[in-house]
Amino acid sequence: MKRPLSYNCRRSGFTLIELILAMGIAAIVLAAVNAAFFSAMRLRERTTDMIEEAAPIDRAVDILRRDLLCVVPSTTNSVLAGDFRVGDVSTIGLSQSVSIEMFSATGVLRDTEPWGEIQRVTYGLRAPTVQSPRGGRDLVRTVTRNLLATVTPTPEEQWMMGEVDSFDLECYDGTRWRTTWDTTLGDTNMPTAVRIRINLSKNRGGDARSRQPIELVVPIDSTPRATQMASQTTGS
């Protein structure tokens, strides 16, 4: 005779305490993942902001260095080789004075333009069109390509960077650094090097490192190309 099934057997399953513990562990894991995710998002935003702020500065420094490295020494035999002036400079076509004026062989040759690669370049600080809450002024580069124009050409302005407190330049004459240089007055030779210091606004965002002054020294090749070619010919 078969015995009836017993309903006293204990069924397997989760108890209420086990469910509460599992939910608590899951909540802790989700909280940790959420914190890590938002930390990564904040880090990404800060990194993006730093890159966006540094990009104009790096670009401005690269263009300024290239202009100085390709500067054309002043000579009396070429109508395209102009003067080199540093200080409070008044230049043609601009109503405001600039910090430096030079002639640089950094112009791009184009089939649609009749002029060559030499261009007159200036750098100076201007009041911004829209004032930033961080303060400072804009560093502006101007370029004049048509150096043989019969009328005074209007220089092309190029915004380089903003939130600048000061833009200081010094020229090395072989013995000391000078804050002014003018080949039209008495400095017949070019400086050996130019030292640039760009002081950024103290109200800029980011850490203290992002507000440090930008400093660079650019050597100047003061030997005219004709003299270089003559020296090479004599040496050969």
C-alpha angles and dihedrals in degrees: 000000000000118000117231119252114266117235091194092083112118113244119224119240147106121301123220091254091053091051091050091049092049092050091048093051091047091051091051091049092048091048091051092048091047092051092048091048095051091044089055091048092051091047090051092050092049091048091049091049091050092050092048091050094045096046097074091044094051091046093049093049092049093050092045092050092048092050091052095044090053097043114142114228117236113259135169094225098064128062090200097055104085135180131292115226133173127182130042095351127183110203137185117276097013126100093201128060120249135210098237138013123190144152112241134182093226099108118124115239113232132180091225095055123070097207130086137238098281114096137170110246130189134181126200145143121260134183107260120250089228112032113230117224086232091062128219132109137268124262106224129192120202126197130196113191105171099069094165096054116139090219128047106275122221110242118235112241122218123189109226107175142331140222094052120155098189141357111204128183131187129186124212115220095186097273108038144009117257130194094213135048130172125171090193094064109039111311095105092168129060120250118262092232142354123224118205128195121184115190112202125212113279089222094064116124126245129054128321091267092063089056096051116121117263112235131180138159119214120194116225122220098217096179112104116236092242090057091048092051091048091050092050091048092049092047093051 
